[in-house]
């Protein structure tokens, strides 16, 4: 049988109602999935041929779409672990003392307690579980910043909150930066209008600056002991001044 004979459609079914004879190539076949849709081998070959390109595009995605890399350094000895756990407890106390006027402030107060609990669990952990608790620690901090932003600005756009919720598990540091920036702007505006908040705002600025320096130093100088515990304390002071905004 020649190739032309194989491609020639049979005339036996021509003229039968509801039957359409289609010429098929012997080098191509079609599959029918569970939904009755046809999938050609041309489609499969196209996807297969473009897989390297798709993988390259995925590998070049921006950092905001990459999962957080959990650093598990620190807590090299019992004394450092004790210091890190001890300085995590103020966040629980701040969460208990935070105002609870409405649902948003209650969520923020509870999120602060969650920050203290997550930090305590991480610093007291060892082994393979440690990297997952580090991720939970980062995510809980980001959750607290989102809750604070919501408590201070009830008019936050739904798109911003939806994007924050979507990126929270994969890029908590970026979410924290965005909502912390929004909180700083709100704090500065309130301090300009309310003289009673100016002292708290000045303390907040100093603690935030010191906390930023300690956070960077902890990453650049990971072998320096007690830097992380010092950052805990600076952050706790900054959070305590933020609570003044909700009173």
ABEGO torsion letter per residue (X at the ends): XBAAAAABBBAAABGBBGBBBBBBBAABBBBBBAAGBBBBAAAAAAAAAAAAAAAAAAAABBAAABBBBBBABEGABAAAAAAAAAAAAAAAAAAAABBBABAAAAAAAAAAAAAAAAAAAAAABBEAAAAAAAAAAAAAAAAAAAAAAAAABAABBAAAAAAAAAAAAABAAAAAAAAAAAAAAAAAAAAAABAAAAAAAAAAAAAAAAAAAAAAAAAABAABBGAAAAAAAAAAAAAAAAAAAAX
